[in-house]
């Protein structure tokens, strides 16, 4: 079933998902831009990326894809040559996944609070934060995968610059193999994200009670 059909069959989940994706992706990209500025590169800031405006952070095509098929992307321009330190590019790349991890902790903690107050794990309020936890777990894991143009690749190549000296055909073959593996394992990543979120919520519930 096309994701857009959920707008009619399950509008509650549809608009919940759209909101959470826009919020999480925009915050991810915002922190790339902000940390780049802290590292000495104002490229993103100069081009108006220090904002949570989804039209700037994600773009029209990404938003349309989100509304139709439920997935989207974002991106901010950076110039590593303007950064101050050797590992600045890796720090900037890690900033996006890091904020997704922080959001995962916040969403699961609030979900636990909501559950202890309502006692209803199926309430819309609890489910909103649970879905937010799952989404940000997936974004954290997915963006750290070491294939271009994901953040994991930027981090890997800064830490191990000799990757570029490897035979290009071999390197591209390995990248393609990882990409195919991830593509066919995407459902499992979501299942893993749900599992981790469930553990985190239950852990926080136990701590709160």
N, C-alpha and C positions, 0 to 999 in steps of 0.2 A: 504494500500500500504506500502511495506517495505521501511523504510527510505532510504536505499541504492539506491533505484530506482530514488530518487530525483537527484542523481548524473547525470542522463541522462535527466530526464524530467525538472528539475529545478536546474541546476548546480550552478547558482548564489546563491540561498538560501542554497543549500547543503553545499558548501564550506564556506559560511558565517557562518552558524551554527556550523560547525566543528571547525573553527578557534575560534569563540567566546566561545564555551564550553571549549576547551583546555586552552585558555587564562584565563578564569574566574576560572576554577577548579584549575589550577596550582597556580594562585595567592592566592586563598583561602587556599590551602594546604601550600604554602610557608609561609604565615603569621602565620599559626599554628606553624610551625617549628621555625620561628623567635621569636615569643612571648614566646614560650617554653624556648628558649635559654635565653631570657631576664628574665624569671622567675626562672632560675637556672638549667633547664633541657636541657642538650646538646645531648640527645639521638638522636633526629632527625638530628641535625647538624652533629653529629659524623657519621651518616649513609648516609650522602650526600643529605639531603632533603632541604638544603638551596640553592635551584636551581629552575628554571622554566622549567627544562627539563621534558616534559610530560611522558617520559618513566620511570622516577624516581617517579614523583608525582602521576601518574595515573596508570602506568603499561600497559603492552602489551594487556592484556585481556580487560581492560577498554577502550583502544583506538580502539580495534576491535569492541567492542560493540557500541561505538560511531559511527563508520563508517557504521555499519550495521543497528542499530536500533535507533540511535540518542541520546542515553543516556549513561552516563559514571559516574565514581566515582573516588575518590582518597583517600589517607590516609597517615598519617605520624605517626611514633611510638613516643609515649611520655611515660615518667615515672613520675607520680605524686609524688612519694616518694622523688624525687630529687628536687622538686620545693620548693621555699622559704616560701611561705605564704599559709594560709589556703584556700584562694579562688583562688590560682594560676591556678589550673586546670580549673576552670570555666572561668577565663580570657583567657586562651589558647584556650578553646573551642569556646568562643565568638569571637575570633579574625577572624576566617574564615568568618562567617556570616557578621561581621562588614565590612570586605573589600568588600563583595558583595554589601552591602548597599551603600558604598562609590562609587563603580563602577556604581551602578544604578544611583546615582546622577550625576556622570561624563558623563555617556552615554546619559542620558536624556538632560543634559545641552548642550552637543555638538550637539545633534539632533536638539535642539531648535535653536542653532546658525546656523546650516546648513540649516534649513528651512527658517530662516529670510534672508539668503543670496541667496538661490535658488528659494524660493517660491514654491517649488515642493515637497510635502510630500511623493510622490511615488518614488523619485529619489533613486538610489542604496545607495548613501552616507547617506541620511537621514535614510533610512530603516536599514542600518547597525547598526547605533547607537540606533535606536528604538528597534531592536531585542536584542541588547546588554542590554538595559534597562530592557526589559521583562525577559530575561534569568536571570539576576542578582537579580531581584525581586523574581523570583521563587526560586533561590538558597538560598536567604536570608530566605524566609518563610519556605521552605522545611527543611533546616538544623536546624532550631530552633524547629522543632517538637520533643516533648519529648519521643522518642523511641530509643532504642539502634540500631545501633551504631552512631546515629546522634548527632550533637553537642548539641542539646537541652536536650538530656538525660544527658550528662556530666554536663551541667550547672545545671540542676534540682537536680541531686543527690549530687552535692557539696553544694548547698544552703539548700537542705532538705535531709540530710544523713539518716534520719529515714525511708526513702523509703525502704531501704534494710531490715528493721525490719518487714515490712508488709509481710503477708503470701505470699510465693513465687508463689503459684498457682493463687491467686487473682491478684498479681502484673503482672504476665505474661499474665493473661487473659485481663487485662486492656490494656497492651502494644499491645497485638494482636488485640484487638478491635480498638485501635487507628490506627494501621498499616493498617488494612482492610479499615477503613474509609478514610485514606489518599490515599490508592491505588485507590479506586473508585472515589475519589474527585480530582485526579491529573489534569484532564482536567479543572476543575473549578479553581484550583490554577493558571493555565496558563491564564485563562480568567481574573482572578483577577489581575494577574501580568500585563496583557495588559491594563487593566482599569487604574491601578495605574500609569503605564508608560505614558499613554495618558494624564492623569491629570497633571503629572509632566512636560511633554514636553510643554503642553499648558500654564502652569503656567510660565515656563521659557520664552516662546515666549512672553507672555504678559509683563513680566519684561523687556525683551530685547527691546521691541518696545515702 
